[in-house]
């Protein structure tokens, strides 16, 4: 009788192991995504000599906001873009660029400090692309892992330093990429404004899905009219990217946040406030 119950116990234990091993993949799939919150960071202002340089059909001078975003995930902080350079904060008349003047009222580093963070605390630095108003503070993040599309990594831009020369560790996906493997931070290939432009789709627990644009679209007027700036690297590819974005937004029931659109600035809550 004792031997029989021992055998029984052994069989039960085996069954339990089999059931556990069957259950594990399902549990992994159901694991809660590690994303916790997202901060919106002010990353400068651009005064344009001619608004039509970015918004076809516009006239007169214009203004673009510059926005960066910080995602807190259980496996690290992710910064999306770095804005124009913090050093401009000390320049009363700002810094002249090809299209206008860049100004900074508050540095990115000071906004991170308000959250108790140093640049070295950023695990992943995702760049939408390598233009100056997105890479101005790149040097602060030499300890982070850069995440850029391979087409952008391989590009030698006419102005500025090619990304491989910065000397950072890098992940260079070709096309869409799930950064943490849990679907909470997705890079979406939207090439065209530059050779390897990418958007970032963030799935927040309460706010829902939000697509961050970089320069795949600069203004709401461009989004509504389906137009792209005359200076884009590849106009047909840029138009395809807009169509792709419309499809991804629909599939994910996502909001579109246009980082350069001034009318959106007033609607956002900036760090230290956050979106959950
Ligand atoms: Zn830009």
Boltz pocket constraint, residues with backbone or C-beta under 6 A from the ligand:
constraints:
  - pocket:
      binder: B
      contacts: [[A, 131], [A, 133], [A, 134], [A, 214], [A, 215], [A, 260]]
      max_distance: 6.0
